[in-house]
Amino acid sequence: MSGSIRLSKEHGVNPTLLTCWQCGADTGEIALLGACSKLKCRQCGAIVFGSRMEPCPRCGAGKDKDRYASHFEVIERNAEAPMKMSGGLCPKCDKMRKDADLEVSKGGIYWKCDKCGSTGAVKATSELSKNIRKKMKIEPPNPCGVVLLPEQCPVCQKEKV
C-alpha cells in the first residue's frame, strides 16, 4: 500500500496516540497525522482526522460526491502533537466485543444504551433473548439486538448507585 503524509510545518509527521473509541483507554497504537485537520461528521458526530474528501468511517456520510463539502465541519486545521484520538478498540473492549459476538451466536441478543452508548449482550439462556428472537423471527447464529433506555441500562444504573 502506498501513500503519503502531508507534513505539518510545526510537528512533521505529527505522531498521535490512539484511544479506544468505546472506553477511551490507550490502544497501544500510534497514527501519523501530518498536517491533516480534525473534523466532526455532521451526520453522526464522529471525530475524524483527515480531509473533507473522504466518507465518514463510522456512518458512511459523504459517499455521494455531491455531499463531500457538507458532511464534515472543521474543528481544528492542524491538531497539536502529541494528542489522543479515537482509534480501534483496546484489548479489554475487544475481548468484551468478542465475548458478546459469541453469546449472540449462541442465541443471545446485542444491546446498546440510548443514553451512554454502552454495548453488550444478553445471555442466550435469558427469557428476554428468547422472547426478542421469537418476536423478531431471527434464529441464531444470526445477530439481532435492542436499544435500551437509561433506566434499563446496567451501566447507567451502576452510575446512579
WORA-V990002 format. One record per backbone hydrogen bond with DSSP energy under -1.0 kcal/mol. NH is the residue of the N-H (numbers start at 1). CO is the residue of the C=O. If there is no record, write none. Layout:
NH;CO
NH;CO
//
This chain:
8;12
12;8
14;11
16;31
17;83
18;29
19;85
20;25
21;88
24;20
27;18
31;16
33;14
34;13
35;6
36;33
37;50
38;76
39;48
40;73
41;46
42;71
45;41
48;39
50;37
56;61
60;56
63;60
67;64
68;65
70;67
71;67
73;40
75;38
76;38
85;17
87;19
94;90
95;91
96;92
97;93
98;94
99;95
100;96
101;97
102;98
103;99
104;100
105;101
106;102
107;104
108;103
109;122
110;144
111;120
112;146
113;118
114;148
120;111
122;109
126;123
130;126
131;127
132;128
133;129
134;130
135;131
136;132
137;133
138;133
142;139
146;110
148;112
152;149
153;149
157;153
158;154
159;155
//
